[in-house]
Structures are given as structure tokens and as C-alpha cells.
Amino acid sequence: MIVNRRVQVSLKASTRFGEVREFASIDSTNRWVAVAAANGAQEGLVAVADYQSAGRGRLGRAWEAPAGASLMASILLRPDLAPSRLGLVTNAVALAAVDACWEIAGVRPGLKWPNDLMVGEAKLAGILAESAGGAGAGASGSSGSGKGAGSTGGAGPRAVVVGIGLNVTAAPPGAACLAGISSAANAGASIDRGELLGALLMGLEARYGHWEAVAEEYRAACVTVGRRVRVTRAAGDLVGVAREVDDDGRLVVVDDDGATHKVSVGDVVHVRPSQ
Ligand code: BT5
């Protein structure tokens, strides 16, 4: 069992995340939740797995983690947001995840736009938001196809599946895990993945629907702001300084010719001033 009874009870009592399905092994929790959404599942459904055989990253990339070593979970949401603002859902999950890392492990990661939790320059966690709500849907940070789960319809507003992979006791080379950096206060105590998920979902519930506040909080927390960046986009690479994250969650980059670009989908590398 990943999520203990106490956490399950408090999630049921005080959040929309009362139904948490656990899997010892699955292909991808995001895929499973997207299928559930297509079949009309309600907002708040959560899937969590010990192991994924085909974990998905963005843009067709893979998410890889050994069994039992990380938190891998997907959440079904049906937010009342215009398609252009769906990135705020990813932002809310990222902010909740940062707080959960602090509360449970004494680690405060930085947020790299659009979807990574970082410890220094090492990736601790990634978030993948995929729309599952029919034609034209597209969440910022999604696979880019805008049809990750097909045209599903389902109950109520457009469904968005937000998945997070967060390294707890192991990480690939160059990446970070919580156990490797947990503060002295928490050293020796094992980090309970269910407690981590519980704290994340509590933090998400507190932010959910308060989108202006999420935009503000994310802007203040994002370590990409003020950095020189290289952005890989479908439209070509862009190098410049990240000035801010706007109200729709787009990264505003000023290039070396002084032109301003608003980026909604892209990969960012923090680069040194000379590069
Ligand atoms: C992401 O994509 O960072 C989103 C990852 C989302 C994974 C969760 S797990 C639960 C849910 N179910 C799924 O199927 N997916 C979600 P992206 O920004 O594209 O980063 C992917 C890249 O991160 C890979 O190409 C690797 O370079 C790197 N990577 C893979 N596994 C990693 C890990 N465990 N830790 C750090 N980096 C990793």
C-alpha cells in the first residue's frame, strides 16, 4: 500500500481527491486516468503506481524510475479555465509539490519553467499535463499533440490529466532524489510516498480555482525568471533572458535583439550569461 489509511481518510474528508487507485505495476498512470476520463470519471480521481513500464514525459519522451523508488501519480481535473490558461493547472500542481517536499522531506526545490522541480541544476520531478477533453484541447506542458487521450468528451468540462514523477530514493545519473538531499532534521527518517502524495493533494485543493493567486505564486517561485535561457520550440530555438511568467503561464523572453517572445510550449535550458 502506498497511501496509508490515515492519509486516505483525510483526503476524503477535506479534498476532491477521495478516490485514489493504487497499482503495483502499470504502463502509465496518465494513460490509465485518461481512459477513465473518457469513460466519464469524475474530477478528483487519482492513480498512483509503484512502477510504470511505459511512463510518459512530454513530447514523446520517457519517464523512467525503478520500482518503489519514486512517487508516480496522475490526477484527473476538469478545471473551469480557457484552453490558453490550462498551464495554470500544471503550475498549481508544481507549487503543491514544492510545498509537499518541504513539509515531508525538508527539501525546498526550485521551479523551472514550465514543469520541472529542480535541486540546483538537477531534476527532481517532472509534470506532464495532457488534455483529455476533445477537439482543440491542449494543456501547456502537454505532449504537444493536444490529443493525448483522444477525443473523449466525458462528464462535465474538459478533462486534464496531470501526472507527476518525483524521485524519492533513486534518480537517474545527473538527476536528484529527495533522500539524497533531505535536510538534517529529516535525515534517517524514511520518506513516505503516501504522505508526500497526501500533502501534494492538500496543497492542490487549497489552490484549485484560485487561478490569479496561482499565477502570482508561480511567478514569484519560478527560478527561470531572470535567467538567461535557451528555449527549444517548434518555431526554432530562442536565446535570451526570461523576464517573467505572464498571467496565462507563458514565459516572456527578451532576445538579444530586444524582441519580446511569449512562449507557451517549449523546453528551457538555463544557460550562462556568455552563452
Ligand atoms: C516530464 O517530461 O518531466 C514529465 C514527467 C511526468 C512523469 C509522470 S509519472 C506519473 C505520470 N504517468 C506518466 O506516464 N507520466 C507521468 P519531460 O520534461 O519531457 O522530461 C522527460 C525527460 O526527463 C527524459 O527525456 C529524461 O531525460 C528525463 N528523465 C526521465 N526519467 C527521469 C527521472 N526519473 N528523473 C529525472 N529525469 C528523468
Residues whose N, C-alpha, C, O or C-beta is under 5 A from the ligand:
A	BS01	BT5	S28 T29 N30 A54 G55 R56 G57 R58 R61 A62 W63 E64 A65 M72 A73 S74 K123 G126 I127 L128 G163 I164 G165 P172 A175
